[in-house]
Amino acid sequence: MRYDNIREGIFLSRPNRFIALVETGGRTEVCHVKNTGRCRELLVPGARVWLTESNNPARKTRFDLVAVRKGKRLINMDAAAPNRVFGEYLAAGLLLPAPTLIRPETHFGDSRLDFYVENGGGHAFCEVKGVTLERDGVALFPDAPTERGVRHLQELTRCIEAGFSAWAVFVIQMEDVRFFTPNRATHPAFADALTAAAGAGVRLLALDCRVTPDSVTARREVAVVL
């Protein structure tokens, strides 16, 4: 996926989880943060960030903050990007070959899962999580407790019981991580739910991404360590 109208800036502060103050073009702009996670290790004063300019003149915020540099890493932090990246991955037939149906935001049980996909020989539900937290080359999710994430894993297990294939997909919004693991220190219940889901037949997929200031693309599969 690609962005239009990208410009660089310097992160100043984050008054609340929805907005950031960024110095760009000689001005301080109030920008929409397209990620409501904590992102404490990313949004630090002085960090280089990249913004995309909205083409909606009625918006209160002119820019969206979509990427940040952390050390040598460029990290996409747009919460909408993982589903778009994985949608492209599905359309290319990289999960199920020659898909005949890809339907986003599909209800199953009490949840709305991110994708339902079919091909001539199978059908699967997929739930996608974006990963922006990295420590020593290891990608972790979540960066804050997520009861909703636990419910999604339980729903994927029920998909298996109903005869579907099911995938928990972690789109790592950066390049060249060593492996992915659930963040047990932050939310042990999610780590336990992921282990239980895998034991019930839910397949786990982690993809790292090639990230530039104006694009993010699935790059390669990385190991999942439970």
Rosetta silent file (secondary structure, phi, psi, omega in degrees, C-alpha in Angstrom):
SEQUENCE: MRYDNIREGIFLSRPNRFIALVETGGRTEVCHVKNTGRCRELLVPGARVWLTESNNPARKTRFDLVAVRKGKRLINMDAAAPNRVFGEYLAAGLLLPAPTLIRPETHFGDSRLDFYVENGGGHAFCEVKGVTLERDGVALFPDAPTERGVRHLQELTRCIEAGFSAWAVFVIQMEDVRFFTPNRATHPAFADALTAAAGAGVRLLALDCRVTPDSVTARREVAVVL
SCORE:     score description
SCORE:     0.000 S_00000001
   1 L     0.000  153.100 -176.986    0.000    0.000    0.000 S_00000001
   2 E  -129.862  155.064  175.520    1.113    3.556   -0.668 S_00000001
   3 L  -111.755  152.570  173.156    0.453    7.000    0.767 S_00000001
   4 L  -105.230  159.986  169.996    0.112   10.295   -1.062 S_00000001
   5 L    55.015   52.664 -179.375    1.325   13.729   -0.002 S_00000001
   6 E   -85.719  140.534  171.207    3.996   12.601    2.465 S_00000001
   7 E  -142.284  154.961 -177.367    6.085   15.094    4.416 S_00000001
   8 E   -93.767  153.274  176.925    8.667   14.764    7.179 S_00000001
   9 E  -155.446 -178.401  177.639    8.476   16.339   10.626 S_00000001
  10 E  -119.901  124.256  179.346    9.743   16.236   14.207 S_00000001
  11 E   -70.124  134.174  179.337    7.508   14.833   16.939 S_00000001
  12 E  -108.057  -54.380 -178.033    7.001   17.221   19.843 S_00000001
  13 E  -163.974  167.879  179.606    4.321   15.775   22.121 S_00000001
  14 E  -129.381   90.941 -176.619    1.124   13.723   22.285 S_00000001
  15 E   -58.554  -34.367  172.802   -1.525   15.559   24.304 S_00000001
  16 E  -151.321  179.241 -171.468   -3.842   12.548   24.060 S_00000001
  17 L   -70.502  -12.091 -176.920   -3.948    9.235   22.196 S_00000001
  18 L   -96.213  -20.887 -173.895   -5.668   10.754   19.146 S_00000001
  19 E  -133.565  156.623  174.508   -3.424   13.719   18.363 S_00000001
  20 E  -136.377  151.161  171.617    0.238   14.704   18.229 S_00000001
  21 E   -99.063  124.998 -174.763    2.027   18.015   17.916 S_00000001
  22 E  -132.138  134.686  174.224    4.572   17.878   15.106 S_00000001
  23 E   -88.412  120.760 -179.403    6.951   20.505   13.778 S_00000001
  24 E  -153.087  139.264  179.173    6.871   20.467    9.979 S_00000001
  25 L    58.932   30.366  179.195    7.377   23.097    7.310 S_00000001
  26 L    78.680    9.097 -178.901    8.375   25.684    9.925 S_00000001
  27 E  -131.755  160.269  170.569    5.087   25.304   11.798 S_00000001
  28 E   -97.013  119.243 -177.598    3.668   23.279   14.663 S_00000001
  29 E  -109.828  142.348  171.027    0.809   21.154   13.333 S_00000001
  30 E   -88.413  116.876 -172.907   -1.845   19.245   15.256 S_00000001
  31 E  -115.734  147.570  173.171   -1.862   15.808   13.613 S_00000001
  32 E   -77.812  129.105  175.840   -4.152   12.807   13.875 S_00000001
  33 E   -91.653  116.360 -175.425   -2.349    9.759   15.286 S_00000001
  34 L   -86.062   39.003  177.098   -3.548    6.725   13.326 S_00000001
  35 L  -160.873  119.197 -177.511   -2.793    4.376   16.219 S_00000001
  36 L   -93.250    5.628  175.136   -4.448    4.517   19.635 S_00000001
  37 L   -68.255  174.999 -176.986   -1.907    2.160   21.242 S_00000001
  38 L   -66.991  -48.879  176.537    0.576    3.438   23.795 S_00000001
  39 L    51.652   32.788 -174.233    3.534    3.621   21.370 S_00000001
  40 L   -65.655  -32.428 -178.272    5.612    5.085   24.205 S_00000001
  41 L   -81.160   -7.703 -179.092    8.889    3.778   22.806 S_00000001
  42 L  -101.316  -51.789 -174.772    8.112    5.305   19.387 S_00000001
  43 L   -90.123   81.867  178.233    6.645    8.736   20.007 S_00000001
  44 L  -114.429  144.935 -178.360    9.422   10.378   21.967 S_00000001
  45 L   -53.336  132.035 -179.860   10.228   14.096   21.686 S_00000001
  46 L    94.715   -7.966 -179.652   12.587   14.758   18.795 S_00000001
  47 L   -66.940  141.584  173.592   11.717   11.602   16.849 S_00000001
  48 E   -76.743  131.354 -179.570   11.564   11.940   13.056 S_00000001
  49 E  -131.481  163.178  177.320    8.052   11.218   11.827 S_00000001
  50 E  -125.209  138.595 -175.178    6.238   11.162    8.508 S_00000001
  51 E  -119.690  149.714  169.661    2.824   12.604    7.849 S_00000001
  52 E  -115.636  134.819 -175.433    0.309   12.194    5.079 S_00000001
  53 E   -84.923  129.989  178.387   -1.801   15.204    4.186 S_00000001
  54 L   -71.702  146.006  174.671   -5.547   14.744    4.100 S_00000001
  55 L   -98.391   15.216  177.434   -7.412   15.781    0.974 S_00000001
  56 L  -103.265  104.072 -176.000  -10.502   16.600    3.055 S_00000001
  57 L   -67.536  -14.497 -178.623  -10.532   20.376    3.681 S_00000001
  58 L   -84.508   -9.775 -178.598  -13.290   19.997    6.305 S_00000001
  59 L   -68.863  145.914  177.171  -11.116   17.959    8.663 S_00000001
  60 L   -72.400  -33.912  177.969   -9.942   19.580   11.883 S_00000001
  61 L  -105.776  130.013 -175.468   -6.511   17.958   11.534 S_00000001
  62 L   -79.018  -28.389 -172.618   -4.693   18.494    8.250 S_00000001
  63 E  -124.525  152.493  168.303   -2.221   15.594    8.645 S_00000001
  64 E  -109.928  135.576  175.594   -2.142   11.946    9.736 S_00000001
  65 E   -87.076  120.603 -172.518    0.983   10.629   11.461 S_00000001
  66 E  -121.992  -16.970 -177.855    1.831    7.320    9.755 S_00000001
  67 E  -151.228  155.560 -178.327    5.514    6.464   10.350 S_00000001
  68 E  -146.854  148.086  174.664    8.326    7.098   12.819 S_00000001
  69 E   -97.442  129.012  175.070   12.037    6.386   12.978 S_00000001
  70 E  -122.027  104.702 -174.165   13.276    4.442   16.010 S_00000001
  71 L    61.493 -124.887  178.951   17.062    4.155   15.863 S_00000001
  72 L   -89.245   -4.504 -175.783   17.846    2.610   12.480 S_00000001
  73 E   -94.214  137.883  168.439   14.304    1.265   12.019 S_00000001
  74 E  -101.356  122.323 -173.187   11.510    2.950   10.120 S_00000001
  75 E  -118.939  124.177  171.895    8.230    1.814   11.656 S_00000001
  76 E   -77.453  131.800  179.683    4.799    2.261   10.133 S_00000001
  77 L  -126.074   27.111  174.967    2.303    3.015   12.913 S_00000001
  78 L   -82.625  114.312 -176.753   -0.897    3.418   10.907 S_00000001
  79 L   -65.230  -19.367  178.443   -3.416    1.075   12.556 S_00000001
  80 L   -84.290  -16.027 -174.483   -5.304    0.730    9.255 S_00000001
  81 H   -65.786  -42.119 -176.763   -2.218   -0.435    7.331 S_00000001
  82 H   -56.320  -41.489  179.052   -2.041   -4.079    8.521 S_00000001
  83 H   -66.690  -37.471  178.504   -5.458   -4.963    7.089 S_00000001
  84 H   -67.682  -41.290  178.794   -4.618   -3.287    3.788 S_00000001
  85 H   -63.827  -45.401 -178.976   -1.253   -5.049    3.615 S_00000001
  86 H   -70.271  -32.410  174.395   -2.790   -8.423    4.434 S_00000001
  87 H   -59.759  -40.430  175.987   -5.628   -7.804    1.959 S_00000001
  88 H   -65.378  -38.751  178.259   -2.966   -7.424   -0.751 S_00000001
  89 H   -61.878  -44.795  177.264   -1.296  -10.619    0.513 S_00000001
  90 H   -62.280  -47.211 -176.856   -4.604  -12.497    0.235 S_00000001
  91 H   -61.670  -28.926  178.329   -5.357  -11.122   -3.234 S_00000001
  92 L   -79.617   -0.973  178.735   -1.948  -12.331   -4.424 S_00000001
  93 L    74.357   26.548 -175.556   -2.889  -15.877   -3.401 S_00000001
  94 L   -89.072  -12.093  173.254   -0.146  -16.111   -0.790 S_00000001
  95 L  -101.210  -63.241  172.032   -2.381  -17.577    1.941 S_00000001
  96 L  -111.765  123.269 -179.031   -4.889  -19.619   -0.099 S_00000001
  97 L   -60.797  142.901  175.365   -3.872  -20.100   -3.751 S_00000001
  98 L    48.687   59.781 -179.325   -6.215  -18.645   -6.385 S_00000001
  99 L   -63.518  139.709  178.446   -8.779  -17.133   -3.991 S_00000001
 100 L  -102.178  -17.074  178.824  -12.302  -16.923   -5.374 S_00000001
 101 E  -150.131  128.311  171.229  -13.735  -14.752   -2.570 S_00000001
 102 E  -128.235  114.197 -176.786  -12.130  -12.296   -0.166 S_00000001
 103 E  -122.407  112.932  177.897  -14.623  -10.624    2.161 S_00000001
 104 E   -76.042  162.536  172.425  -13.401   -8.182    4.804 S_00000001
 105 E    49.195   65.783 -175.320  -15.137   -7.496    8.126 S_00000001
 106 E  -111.099  131.191 -178.917  -17.155  -10.726    8.282 S_00000001
 107 E   -75.941  138.541  168.220  -19.285  -11.718   11.274 S_00000001
 108 E  -144.726  124.637 -177.104  -18.838  -15.072   12.952 S_00000001
 109 L    59.030 -127.262 -178.031  -20.551  -15.782   16.252 S_00000001
 110 L   -96.322    7.441 -175.323  -20.341  -12.723   18.466 S_00000001
 111 E  -123.553  161.089  171.165  -17.357  -11.176   16.673 S_00000001
 112 E  -111.787  111.712 -177.947  -16.515   -9.440   13.432 S_00000001
 113 E   -92.513  155.944 -167.533  -13.340  -10.965   12.058 S_00000001
 114 E   -67.855  -38.112 -178.028  -11.107   -9.113    9.644 S_00000001
 115 E  -145.335  145.206  164.737  -11.309  -11.425    6.603 S_00000001
 116 E  -121.519  131.551 -175.641  -13.164  -14.412    5.236 S_00000001
 117 E  -135.647  142.125  177.297  -11.497  -16.033    2.226 S_00000001
 118 E  -129.709  150.946  162.374  -12.384  -18.957   -0.058 S_00000001
 119 E  -137.646 -169.861 -175.747  -10.751  -20.807   -2.880 S_00000001
 120 L   -61.983  -20.899 -175.059  -11.664  -23.985   -4.728 S_00000001
 121 L  -122.516    4.521 -177.597  -10.549  -26.196   -1.865 S_00000001
 122 E  -166.103  168.489  175.793  -10.994  -24.296    1.359 S_00000001
 123 E  -144.833  140.860 -172.434  -12.463  -21.490    3.393 S_00000001
 124 E  -145.937  147.798  167.988  -10.855  -19.560    6.234 S_00000001
 125 E  -103.549  143.459 -178.464  -11.402  -16.764    8.704 S_00000001
 126 E  -133.250  134.517  172.323   -8.477  -14.466    9.479 S_00000001
 127 E  -117.030  129.796 -171.539   -7.960  -11.954   12.260 S_00000001
 128 E  -110.663  134.138  174.958   -5.174   -9.412   11.733 S_00000001
 129 E  -124.279  133.285  176.317   -3.168   -7.615   14.409 S_00000001
 130 E   -87.971  138.157 -175.375   -0.688   -4.837   13.705 S_00000001
 131 E  -119.665  118.643  177.297    2.627   -5.007   15.574 S_00000001
 132 L  -118.531   -4.833 -176.961    4.673   -1.866   16.272 S_00000001
 133 E   -93.671  127.028 -179.295    6.485   -2.956   19.450 S_00000001
 134 E  -138.098  136.260  175.152   10.055   -4.246   19.045 S_00000001
 135 E  -137.424  121.576  178.286   12.736   -5.051   21.590 S_00000001
 136 L    52.776   39.373  177.555   16.201   -6.327   20.643 S_00000001
 137 L    81.507    4.819  179.272   14.961   -7.417   17.229 S_00000001
 138 E  -107.373  130.278  177.740   11.953   -9.292   18.620 S_00000001
 139 E   -90.053  136.920 -177.043    8.423   -8.198   17.656 S_00000001
 140 E  -131.193  147.534  173.808    5.802   -8.315   20.421 S_00000001
 141 E  -145.817  138.888    0.500    2.030   -7.939   20.657 S_00000001
 142 L   -91.759  172.386  174.203    0.175   -6.379   22.391 S_00000001
 143 L   -96.351   -1.276  174.261    1.734   -3.190   23.752 S_00000001
 144 L  -154.814  152.173 -179.063   -1.252   -2.815   26.117 S_00000001
 145 L   -53.846  140.815 -176.958   -3.790   -5.335   27.473 S_00000001
 146 L  -137.939   91.189  176.300   -6.420   -6.292   24.884 S_00000001
 147 H   -64.189  -32.294  177.087   -9.470   -8.194   26.064 S_00000001
 148 H   -62.068  -40.844  177.811  -10.874   -7.747   22.565 S_00000001
 149 H   -62.190  -39.224  176.779   -7.839   -9.575   21.196 S_00000001
 150 H   -62.227  -43.832  179.231   -8.465  -12.476   23.580 S_00000001
 151 H   -61.888  -39.464  178.521  -12.082  -12.697   22.409 S_00000001
 152 H   -61.432  -41.127  178.685  -10.961  -12.773   18.772 S_00000001
 153 H   -64.966  -39.295  176.995   -8.675  -15.735   19.479 S_00000001
 154 H   -64.624  -37.419  177.952  -11.511  -17.558   21.208 S_00000001
 155 H   -67.910  -38.786  176.216  -13.742  -16.871   18.210 S_00000001
 156 H   -61.071  -36.952  176.363  -11.102  -18.229   15.833 S_00000001
 157 H   -63.159  -38.697  177.163  -11.096  -21.430   17.892 S_00000001
 158 H   -67.866  -30.735  173.992  -14.863  -21.668   17.415 S_00000001
 159 H   -60.365  -42.672  177.313  -14.305  -21.255   13.673 S_00000001
 160 H   -60.277  -45.720 -179.897  -12.135  -24.387   13.794 S_00000001
 161 H   -62.025  -27.438  179.758  -14.851  -26.238   15.697 S_00000001
 162 L   -86.869   -0.421  175.324  -17.345  -25.214   12.988 S_00000001
 163 L    99.515    5.826  176.729  -15.185  -26.731   10.241 S_00000001
 164 L   -92.303  161.126  162.061  -13.410  -23.627    8.901 S_00000001
 165 E   -80.923  154.950 -179.382   -9.722  -22.928    8.740 S_00000001
 166 E  -145.933  141.596 -177.015   -8.670  -20.031   10.958 S_00000001
 167 E  -132.434  132.205  165.880   -5.597  -17.804   11.056 S_00000001
 168 E  -100.697  118.742 -170.862   -4.275  -15.322   13.583 S_00000001
 169 E  -115.000  129.316  178.595   -2.116  -12.969   11.525 S_00000001
 170 E  -114.978  109.144  178.544    0.452  -10.552   12.943 S_00000001
 171 E   -92.541  110.174 -175.961    1.566   -7.875   10.491 S_00000001
 172 E   -88.124  115.192 -167.315    4.836   -6.506   11.867 S_00000001
 173 L   -85.999   46.634  178.215    5.028   -2.915   10.698 S_00000001
 174 L  -163.231  174.077 -174.333    8.820   -2.885   10.302 S_00000001
 175 L  -109.725  149.364  164.369   11.563   -4.849    8.579 S_00000001
 176 L    65.679   49.728  170.146   14.063   -7.500    9.594 S_00000001
 177 L   -90.946  158.552 -177.292   12.891   -8.744   12.998 S_00000001
 178 L   -78.859  -43.190  177.040   14.248  -12.033   14.349 S_00000001
 179 E  -166.440  172.231  176.750   10.911  -13.520   15.412 S_00000001
 180 E  -113.003  142.698  173.605    7.485  -12.701   16.854 S_00000001
 181 E  -147.321  147.856  176.628    6.266  -13.640   20.327 S_00000001
 182 E   -66.514  147.435 -175.750    3.231  -12.643   22.399 S_00000001
 183 L   -85.772   81.104 -175.403    3.952   -9.990   25.008 S_00000001
 184 L   -63.547  -34.188 -178.369    3.389  -12.081   28.108 S_00000001
 185 L   -63.740  -35.018 -178.064    4.751   -9.420   30.446 S_00000001
 186 L   -85.096  -40.182 -177.676    2.105   -6.928   29.342 S_00000001
 187 L  -147.310   84.465 -178.985   -0.878   -9.280   28.903 S_00000001
 188 H   -59.475  -30.579 -179.627   -0.403  -12.897   30.009 S_00000001
 189 H   -64.943  -35.617  177.391   -4.034  -13.718   29.192 S_00000001
 190 H   -67.911  -43.440  178.230   -3.440  -12.911   25.529 S_00000001
 191 H   -59.972  -42.486  178.317   -0.313  -15.093   25.454 S_00000001
 192 H   -64.992  -41.145 -179.472   -2.252  -17.947   27.045 S_00000001
 193 H   -66.290  -36.862  178.831   -5.155  -17.489   24.612 S_00000001
 194 H   -67.246  -41.528  177.710   -2.782  -17.511   21.625 S_00000001
 195 H   -63.361  -43.087  179.488   -1.136  -20.727   22.837 S_00000001
 196 H   -65.296  -40.161  179.636   -4.550  -22.334   23.420 S_00000001
 197 H   -64.009  -43.189  178.149   -5.795  -21.248   19.982 S_00000001
 198 H   -61.913  -39.650  178.025   -2.718  -22.720   18.294 S_00000001
 199 H   -64.804  -26.812  179.354   -3.272  -25.955   20.207 S_00000001
 200 L   -86.462   -3.376  177.315   -6.864  -26.039   18.923 S_00000001
 201 L   111.049   -0.643  174.741   -5.737  -25.746   15.294 S_00000001
 202 L   -69.975  129.924 -179.298   -5.688  -21.992   14.678 S_00000001
 203 E   -86.710  143.919 -177.907   -2.737  -21.266   12.391 S_00000001
 204 E  -112.112  132.149 -179.889   -0.343  -18.477   13.295 S_00000001
 205 E  -134.836  127.570  174.366    1.280  -16.259   10.688 S_00000001
 206 E  -121.507  129.823 -179.301    3.678  -13.372   11.294 S_00000001
 207 E  -123.263  127.334  169.670    4.821  -11.176    8.414 S_00000001
 208 E   -89.515  168.511 -169.988    7.399   -8.445    8.586 S_00000001
 209 E  -130.638  147.327  167.362    7.113   -5.525    6.176 S_00000001
 210 E   -83.835  121.682 -174.783    9.249   -3.369    3.951 S_00000001
 211 E  -119.471  129.926  168.440    8.522    0.168    5.145 S_00000001
 212 E  -123.424  169.708  178.889    9.324    3.463    3.427 S_00000001
 213 L   -56.346  -28.400 -176.525    7.952    6.884    4.343 S_00000001
 214 L  -118.539   16.948  179.323    5.239    6.495    1.697 S_00000001
 215 E  -158.351  159.930  171.946    4.630    2.718    1.544 S_00000001
 216 E  -149.553  130.488 -173.814    4.343   -0.519    3.496 S_00000001
 217 E  -141.868  138.007  175.283    4.399   -3.980    1.905 S_00000001
 218 E   -58.135  135.313 -173.725    4.489   -7.535    3.270 S_00000001
 219 E  -112.070  -57.095 -177.839    8.069   -8.778    2.976 S_00000001
 220 E  -158.841  159.813  174.972    8.545  -12.247    4.468 S_00000001
 221 E   -79.673  138.622  176.218    7.193  -14.710    6.993 S_00000001
 222 E  -121.464  158.971 -176.300    8.954  -14.767   10.355 S_00000001
 223 L   -66.594  145.569  172.329    8.898  -17.397   13.088 S_00000001
 224 E  -107.079  122.079 -179.209    6.268  -17.321   15.827 S_00000001
 225 L  -112.368  118.301 -179.311    7.653  -18.334   19.215 S_00000001
 226 L   -96.007    0.000    0.000    5.088  -19.152   21.898 S_00000001
